[in-house]
Each structure stands twice: as structure tokens, then as C-alpha cells.
Amino acid sequence: MTQERGIGTGLVFGAIGAGALATVIATVIAAKPAKAAPTDEKLDYLIEVLTVLIPLLAEVVEGQSTLMTAIQQWLAAQGIPVAPPTDGIEVTVLTPWEAKAPVEIFNQEVRAVATFDCDKMADWIRGKRIIIKVESSLDQGVLLQVVGNIENSMTLAVNINAALPVAPNGNISVGLAWDDWHPFVSARIIAGVAPITGRLKVEYSIQE
């Protein structure tokens, strides 16, 4: 059977203005039943809290709306242009998507059958998109393997997608998708046949 709470421990409030919200919250906390109180008593307390706080919060919101309307009217009376009131806050997010200048990360005369790491990683932590471009004047084709890492190091960098062929005297570019994102990316050049002439350059450009 549910035991009725006495008036001394109950939540009794009259008409309350918005300025008394802190006092109401303090009173609610003070009236909180003990941890060992019966479940029914705790349930009664929660119902009383909701019954009191919901109308009070609605009154606070209404008071703020009235205040904003009064401020708008006063500013208009002073000849100060004001924007019409809205139901929320308008947020404008600017995304210029500006591309940074290309950065060279590899430029060598490849003359051996080997795998060549680029000189450094591209910092893609804050970038939106990245393009890696290869310009080759080699007389032999090579493979371009894009790699990524969570650290700024080629050591233990992992492959991103499959290697792409770069034809003799060919140029290619690779744009990574969102699912390919790594904090740092770079590339490896794989030569299966030793070139005799030409060189190969790798650059990247990031949009932020």
C-alpha cells in the first residue's frame, strides 16, 4: 500500500516566476527521498517533480520569448533595424573547399628494379579531399601504390586500394574517396623493369 507523504516533506509550490527556477530546483533536491525509501515513495516524488517542473520550464520559455519581443520592439522604436524573430538560431557553415598549392613528394631518375618510397607523407588530418598526381618520362611503365598511416611515417604504412599502372611517358592522378581517409597518406613506386631514361615526379594537393 502506498504511504502518503506528509505536508512537511511534500512539494508545495504556488505561482512561480521564471526568476525562481533555481529556488525550485534546490527545493526539489532537498525533498528527494532517502536512498532506502520505499519504491512507491520514490515514484510519488518523481511524479511531483515532473508535475512542478514541466509547467515552470514552459513559463520560463514563454518569459524569454516575451522578453525578446519587447527588445525587438524597443530597438525598432529607436530606429535600429532588427531581424524578425525566429524559432531557433540560424547557423551558417562556410565550406570554401580551397585547394592548397601542390606539394612535391618524389622526383627521381628511377634506374633499378625496386620499390621506391616517396620522401614524405601528406598531412590529411583536416583536409576534405586529396589528389595525388604522377608525371613520368620514364621509358618503362611502373606501378603507383597509394599508402596511408595513422602516424606521419612511411614505416608500417598500409596499401589503400590496388596499385595503379603508370605507362611509359604517362601521367595519372588519383583522388581518394571518403572511405580511403587516413590521417597521413603517401605513395610507393614499384618498378618491375629498370628504366634507362627519364624520371618520375609525384605531387599531391589537398582541399580544405
BELPEZI-V270560 format. One record per residue. N is the residue number from 1. RES is the residue in one small letter. OMEGA is omega in whole degrees, -180 to 180 (NA if undefined). Layout:
BEGIN
N_RES_OMEGA + N_RES_OMEGA
END
This chain:
BEGIN
1_m_-178 + 2_t_180 + 3_q_180 + 4_e_-179 + 5_r_-180 + 6_g_-179 + 7_i_-178 + 8_g_-179 + 9_t_-178 + 10_g_178 + 11_l_-177 + 12_v_-178 + 13_f_173 + 14_g_177 + 15_a_-173 + 16_i_176 + 17_g_-177 + 18_a_-177 + 19_g_-177 + 20_a_-177 + 21_l_-179 + 22_a_179 + 23_t_180 + 24_v_-180 + 25_i_179 + 26_a_179 + 27_t_178 + 28_v_180 + 29_i_-179 + 30_a_-178 + 31_a_-178 + 32_k_180 + 33_p_-180 + 34_a_-179 + 35_k_-177 + 36_a_-179 + 37_a_179 + 38_p_-179 + 39_t_-180 + 40_d_-180 + 41_e_178 + 42_k_179 + 43_l_177 + 44_d_180 + 45_y_-180 + 46_l_179 + 47_i_179 + 48_e_180 + 49_v_-179 + 50_l_-179 + 51_t_-178 + 52_v_-171 + 53_l_-176 + 54_i_177 + 55_p_-179 + 56_l_179 + 57_l_177 + 58_a_178 + 59_e_178 + 60_v_179 + 61_v_180 + 62_e_179 + 63_g_178 + 64_q_179 + 65_s_179 + 66_t_179 + 67_l_180 + 68_m_178 + 69_t_179 + 70_a_179 + 71_i_178 + 72_q_-179 + 73_q_-180 + 74_w_179 + 75_l_179 + 76_a_179 + 77_a_178 + 78_q_-179 + 79_g_-179 + 80_i_-179 + 81_p_180 + 82_v_176 + 83_a_178 + 84_p_-180 + 85_p_178 + 86_t_-180 + 87_d_-179 + 88_g_-179 + 89_i_180 + 90_e_-179 + 91_v_179 + 92_t_180 + 93_v_-180 + 94_l_178 + 95_t_-176 + 96_p_-180 + 97_w_-180 + 98_e_-180 + 99_a_176 + 100_k_179 + 101_a_179 + 102_p_179 + 103_v_180 + 104_e_-179 + 105_i_178 + 106_f_177 + 107_n_-175 + 108_q_168 + 109_e_-178 + 110_v_-176 + 111_r_-177 + 112_a_172 + 113_v_-175 + 114_a_173 + 115_t_-176 + 116_f_176 + 117_d_172 + 118_c_-172 + 119_d_-179 + 120_k_179 + 121_m_173 + 122_a_178 + 123_d_-177 + 124_w_-175 + 125_i_-176 + 126_r_-178 + 127_g_176 + 128_k_180 + 129_r_178 + 130_i_177 + 131_i_175 + 132_i_-177 + 133_k_179 + 134_v_174 + 135_e_-175 + 136_s_170 + 137_s_179 + 138_l_178 + 139_d_177 + 140_q_176 + 141_g_177 + 142_v_176 + 143_l_174 + 144_l_178 + 145_q_176 + 146_v_-178 + 147_v_178 + 148_g_-180 + 149_n_175 + 150_i_177 + 151_e_-179 + 152_n_-177 + 153_s_174 + 154_m_179 + 155_t_-180 + 156_l_174 + 157_a_-176 + 158_v_180 + 159_n_173 + 160_i_-177 + 161_n_-177 + 162_a_177 + 163_a_-178 + 164_l_-180 + 165_p_173 + 166_v_-176 + 167_a_174 + 168_p_-177 + 169_n_-178 + 170_g_177 + 171_n_175 + 172_i_174 + 173_s_-178 + 174_v_175 + 175_g_-177 + 176_l_179 + 177_a_-179 + 178_w_-178 + 179_d_180 + 180_d_-171 + 181_w_169 + 182_h_178 + 183_p_180 + 184_f_179 + 185_v_177 + 186_s_-178 + 187_a_173 + 188_r_177 + 189_i_-178 + 190_i_179 + 191_a_178 + 192_g_176 + 193_v_-176 + 194_a_176 + 195_p_178 + 196_i_-180 + 197_t_175 + 198_g_178 + 199_r_-177 + 200_l_-180 + 201_k_177 + 202_v_177 + 203_e_173 + 204_y_175 + 205_s_-177 + 206_i_172 + 207_q_178 + 208_e_NA
END
